[in-house]
Amino acid sequence: MITVIFACVHNAGRSQMAAAFFNMIALPKVARALSAGTRPAAQVHSEVVEVMREEGVDLSRVHPQLLTPELLVGVEMLITMGCGEECPHMPGLAVEDWPLPDPRGQPIERVREIRDRIRRRVYALASRFS
């Protein structure tokens, strides 16, 4: 099984949306996604919960988690979203950076735009593993 980790600073927006979309479309026996952050927030941002609910995804009970080197063991790919140099480096791990704006505190229309950009990128990524 291929494991992808989506990482951002607070693990309360971009990375949560990306992991949720990936796990919706990936074949469970082929690939899965996790999400984590370098400085996890206490909860997923309310505006992110709202726009993902519009897509039939409930993130209200998801808890942000810390991105650690141990979490990266056995992972094939790390997708970073704004954590830059704070993201741990593991030799041999494929890393891509997706420069996406932080949805925290943005108007709901802007959060929807960010969500839709993330969805397009995730679908393109997931197609590599099918």
Buried (B, 14 or more C-beta within 10 A) or exposed (E): EEBBBBBBBBBBBBBBBBBBBBBBBBEEEEBBBBBBBBBBBEBBBEBBBBBBEEBEBEBEEBEBBEBEEEBBEEBBBBBBBBBEEBBBEEEEBEEEBBEBBBBBEBEEEBBBBBBEBBBEBBEEBBEEBE
